[in-house]
Each structure stands twice: as C-alpha cells, then as structure tokens.
Amino acid sequence: MKIAVVGTGYVGLVTGVCLSEIGHHVTCVDIDEQKVEKMRQGISPIFEPGLEELMKNNIDRGLLTFTTNHKEAFSDAHAAYIAVGTPQREDGQADLRFIEQVAVDIAANLTNDIVVVTKSTVPVGTNERVKRILLKNLAGDYKVDVVSNPEFLREGSAVNDTFKGDRIVIGAENPEAADLIEAVNKPFGIPVFKTDIRSAEMIKYASNAFLATKISFINEIANLCEKLEANVEDVAAGMGMDDRIGNKFLNAGIGYGGSCFPKDTSALVQIASYVQHDFNLLKSVIEVNKVQQHMLIQKAKTRFGSLEGRRVALLGLAFKPNTDDMREAASIVLAQELVKEGAEVVAYDPISIENAKKLLPAQTVYVNSPEEALLAADFAFIVTEWKEVKALTPEDFKERMKLPIIFDGRNCYNLNEMEKHNIEYYSVGRKP
Ligand code: UGA
C-alpha cells in the first residue's frame, strides 16, 4: 500500500521506517528541508538503535522516500498518518495547531479516497475535529475516514517496540477503515484491539497515566522504606510476583521525565477539568514526581548543610539511558538547584551533552568520561543509569573524589559492596 507519514519526530520516523520494512511504499513528509535532505541520505535526525540501518535498507529497496511536497506525499496514498507534535501549552493543555494544519494539508492535496490515521497523542474528541477539518477542506469528491491508532513505543527501543509491541489499538467509526489499518499492520503479527475512536484516544492517556502512577507509587514506597529501614528493591520484587501487579515499572528513582509522561499526565488532568472532573489521583502522581526530582538535593543538603563551593559530579543527563533526549530530564532541575546553591557542576553523559548545553545552566562544565567528572568532586549525583555509569567501581570513586560520597538516584550499585569499601552511599529506598 502507499502510505504517507506526516512528521518525522520519534513517532513519525519510526512508524514510516517500520511500515516500509514490512513492505509498504512510504513517503515521510516534513516541513524542514534540511532535515529531509539528510534523511534522504539515510541519516536519522534522532538517536534510535537500529533505525538508520532500516532507513538505509528501505531507501535502497525504493520503499522509503522523504519529501517536503504535500502533493507528492498524499496523491494516490491509501492512508496518511499524522505524527506531528502536540506540545504542552502553558496551561497544561495539548497544543493541536500542528495536527489541524496537517488535516488541512491532507484534504487539500488528495487525489483519491483516503484513511487518515492519528498516531500523535491527542485529547479525546480530537479525531472528530480532524474529520470535520478534512471534510471542510476536501480537494474533490473523495471519501475520508479517520482512525485513531495511538503509539506505545519507548524512546531508545522504538524499533524493537514497533515490531514486538503488546497491542495495536485501532479506533474507528467505519469498520472498513479499521480493517484497512489492520491489514496495513498485519505483517507485524501483533494482537489488534479494535474500538471506537474516543476510547482509542483515551487508551493512550490512561496507559501513560497508569505507568506514571506506578512510578510515583513505588517512589513513595521507597521514601517510606528509607524511614522504616526496609529495602524497596525487595519490596518491589515481592510485589511484582503477584501477576495482578506485575514486576515492571516498579524501579524507584528520581522520578519520571521525558517527552511523554509529564506532558500526557498534565494534559489528562486538564481534559478531566473540562468535564468538571477533578482527577485528584493523577494530580498527586504529578506532585510526587516533582518532589522526587529534588530528592538528591535534599539528601545532599542534609549531609552537608550548605552546598556553596562544593564540586559535584553529575553523572548521566538524559531522562533515561539509550537516548539523547533531555526533555523534562531530572538533571535539568538538579543542575539548576546546585548552581543556585553555589555548587560547581561537572556533568557527564555519553551522548546528550549537546542537547544538555541548551537546557542546563551556563556555568555547567562538561567532561567526556564519568571518571573525569569524579576528579576532586565533593560528592556525586547518579542521575541516569547509563552502562558507563553503572560500570564505575568503588575504586573509581575512592581514587578520584575528595571523599567518596555518592547520592544515587537510580540504585546502580550494590549496597554491601559500597559498605565494604567504606563509601558513603545514599540510594533510593535502601538503607544508607
Ligand atoms: C513512554 C511509555 O513507556 C511508552 O509506552 C509511550 O509510548 C511513550 O511514553 C509515549 O507516550 O510516547 P518513554 O517516555 O520513551 O515511553 O520512556 P519510559 O521508558 O516509559 O520511561 C519514562 C520515564 O520513567 C524515564 O524517566 C524513566 O527513567 C522513568 N522510569 C521508568 C522510572 O523511574 N521507573 C521505572 O520503573 C520505569
């Protein structure tokens, strides 16, 4: 089938590339000419394991093309996927301007009947709005259907998730449109769940809100464990053995970040408020997460009193490992607070430094290895559990730091090992 994908961010590019890999003719559309030119050469604008290889392969097979030209993308297409961003507005609402503009562009450039598929995370009711815009701007007497097909991929494992996802959700009014999108996805061999459009839109928000809730819940349990001298890792393992709870997403830490959970949880609270529903539970999840991001600072202040003049190794900057994405990363809050307190921040990340420079305070010093960051440091903050950071040994800390004092926000090291080497080690939900 011929498919157009609009927007080449994480969701759009991965979707387009993977659809070409299973044999469809895919044209990815973006307004950024320079970005399009790079992608034509098989260069991915994002760091995502396995993606460039598939891009190059399918460009060579003639199944994947990139363009800025709407006519070229939408004419003869059986389906057009909308995968543009829905940034968060100041009031927490999702900004739908890009989605609406794409709907106008698709409608104005059609040459045949088409199914328009929304991949972007959009508030309940948005697909109906998209349909109205499409109908209002139609270039001719064509039939358009709208399908909600939310995306569940994770950054850093997006390609793998697309091929091995747990479910494909298809929300449609017209069963024929749902069947067409089911057929498009058939080669993935992933279970399909069909429902109405509004429920499909809701599944996405509810899933992310639930996962965020799981994280805030275990973080609260971790904070309690510290006070009651229990071990949150054992608690999570014991809880997770119950199938109804499950053992995933129960890693306590410095809170969730990234481009999805913070944005989607705030958007759902907003969506609820429009129908006079006070989503108190989710508000608490968000609040707990904010407090959790400051946890390392609190612990350092309790230990040192003033942080003025202290040299701090900030290890890991991205919001999680295997991505260079710095959006809503806890490292931003931590670096800002440290600088405000008068500390000197020496930061390391294997791939996010360029992105970090745009977001961390200008005073931050960047180094190329975790060992270098530890040199003469008064204490270390472990922020992202990169393998390079986890590989540090007690000797690495002892040989380089003034005194080996670690505040670990990701529980990277073995408690007994740290104790054996006389390292002052504070982690999350485990006894100091
Ligand atoms: C998340 C969801 O996992 C995807 O299913 C969804 O498609 C995506 O958002 C989206 O809406 O597009 P992502 O933001 O890439 O994916 O990252 P996750 O792996 O879910 O991690 C999010 C944050 O939670 C990270 O900061 C991570 O460190 C934190 N986390 C995760 C924990 O603190 N503890 C855990 O047990 C798991």
Residues whose N, C-alpha, C, O or C-beta is under 5 A from the ligand:
A	BS01	UGA	E151 F152 L153 R154 E155 I215 F249 L250 N251 G253 G255 Y256 G257 G258 S259 C260 F319 K320
